[in-house]
Amino acid sequence: MLSAFLISLREGVELLSSLASYSFYLSPNRRSQLARFVWSGVAVAGALSLAVAIALERWQINQTALKACCFAGAVFVISMIIG
């Protein structure tokens, strides 16, 4: 339980630092009108994350299928790095 909390805390701090960087970059460059796209992306990402969490809870996917999905995701990321 503590490890999950610490990972979530670390990811939250990373998200906040990224958003702060984007906001600080856009404001002095007279591009503050683009900040709405940053916040729209945050809202979409939050909604998708919640939808996936609900779907995974409902479908009760077993551990083997979850590992297969993680492996497929890793292969996809590696193919993007190589290509």
PyMOL commands that set and color helices and strands:
alter all, ss='L'
color gray80, all
select helices_A, chain A and resi 2-26+32-59+63-82
alter helices_A, ss='H'
color red, helices_A
deselect
rebuild
show_as cartoon
